[in-house]
């Protein structure tokens, strides 16, 4: 078995610069009157334009509420892709980050895909440029190329499989069972977690999510001492020292499922704090505590909230519906090449529905 890190040296510098740029674009909070007016306008426009809002769990609570109240969805990236593809609307408003809009367009080229802010991206996507990634793949032609959803269409076009955190473990296990070696990109923490749980032979890109990378095991240990009865929910993009303290390791959907299905009253949540909006709606009697990050200091790029997700706002939804701004295009042949790896994942999940709740990915869930 080999596990070799492929170091991408520009990662840190570009991530920091782009984070500052992203925070500068996050809109100011709305006054109550302005919020009410924009919500009403967005609802009217969604109906008039026969459009549907597909939102990620990490975006602003107003956008999540708007999606739920207008027949759209709030979901993880796997469900967002499926929902957008299967919905009858010819216009999809994708509130999330750019790779989510691209995935929607790849799956539904005949539909119009609009986003509130096209600058909303992701440190994993930024840290995995298509040309460098192609060179990495070319150097290892004996490996099955598996990429996380958080990548550009051009990177997906070079891959054999796309995976999300809901199904990554099951798909890599499937490849290992077939005797295949894996080239994995771009999240090093999720890759390590999968490698340790499957024993697969994985060669890894060295990327990270700026939100999850900042959760700290030492601080979490101290917080758990304060709340000894709390169950700890951790997204596998987090460092090993945090994952090791988890009662449940899983995707955003799996973490939501844990909060509603486990008997515990208190949960410490190690993922983007945008998810707490939906968690509070689904489990209003439970106590939810944010897991600690590196701290609210110059070294903290996110403090548990993604600046690119935070760029999505009600005004942006209204703008793209009124003026057609923020349209996503994915050129051929990139689109059709990228479609192959997404379809392969969707087919796998359809044929193996238990794969998104695979035992082992969710630890100790029965011991609430
Ligand atoms: S939370 Fe992390 S993985 Fe998700 S979009 Fe932001 S930077 Fe990317």
Boltz pocket constraint, residues with backbone or C-beta under 6 A from the ligand:
constraints:
  - pocket:
      binder: B
      contacts: [[A, 58], [A, 97], [A, 121], [A, 122], [A, 123], [A, 124], [A, 150], [A, 208], [A, 209], [A, 210], [A, 211], [A, 212], [A, 272], [A, 306], [A, 307], [A, 308], [A, 309]]
      max_distance: 6.0
